[in-house]
Amino acid sequence: MKLKVRVVHYRHDCWYADIDDADDRQPDDPFWYADCRTQAEAIALACTELAALEAGDVPPCRLSETRVNAA
């Protein structure tokens, strides 16, 4: 699976980062996301999570699947 990191600046003080399948054209159900205060924080968190996903430490699971399992 090819994963991608997306970092987006929104509002004046917030950055959003997510990890999703590189072929997914609808970024509405990523594998991971975080709201951050700085671009550097968003990139660092996303890279750490991406490394864990690629190492197999954390099995890839979409957020909707996590919510179903947690209920």
C-alpha positions in Angstrom: 0.0 0.0 0.0 1.3 3.5 -0.9 0.6 6.0 1.8 0.8 9.8 1.6 1.0 12.6 4.2 -1.0 15.7 3.6 -0.4 18.9 5.7 -2.8 21.8 5.3 -2.9 25.2 6.9 -6.3 26.3 8.0 -7.4 29.3 10.1 -4.6 31.5 11.2 -3.3 29.3 13.9 -4.0 25.7 12.9 -2.3 23.0 10.8 -4.0 19.7 9.9 -2.1 16.6 9.0 -3.4 13.2 7.8 -2.1 10.0 6.3 -4.1 8.3 3.6 -3.8 5.9 0.7 -2.0 7.7 -2.1 -4.7 6.5 -4.6 -7.7 7.6 -2.5 -9.2 10.6 -4.2 -11.7 11.2 -1.3 -9.6 12.2 1.7 -12.6 11.8 4.1 -11.6 8.7 5.9 -7.8 8.7 6.5 -5.7 6.2 8.5 -4.6 8.9 10.9 -4.9 12.7 11.5 -3.9 15.4 13.9 -4.6 19.1 14.5 -1.4 21.0 15.3 -0.3 24.5 16.2 2.6 24.7 13.8 3.6 23.3 10.4 6.7 21.7 11.9 4.7 19.9 14.6 2.2 18.6 11.9 5.1 17.3 9.8 6.9 15.7 12.7 3.8 13.9 14.0 2.8 12.7 10.6 6.3 11.4 9.9 6.5 9.6 13.2 3.1 8.0 12.5 4.0 7.1 8.9 7.2 5.4 10.1 5.2 3.3 12.6 2.7 2.3 9.9 5.4 1.3 7.5 7.3 -0.6 10.2 4.2 -2.6 10.9 4.1 -1.4 14.6 0.6 -0.2 14.0 -1.7 -2.0 11.5 -3.3 0.4 9.0 -6.9 1.0 10.0 -9.2 3.7 8.6 -10.7 6.1 11.2 -14.2 4.8 10.5 -13.0 1.3 11.2 -11.5 2.4 14.5 -14.8 4.1 15.5 -16.8 0.9 14.7 -14.4 -1.2 16.8 -14.4 1.2 19.7 -18.2 1.3 19.9 
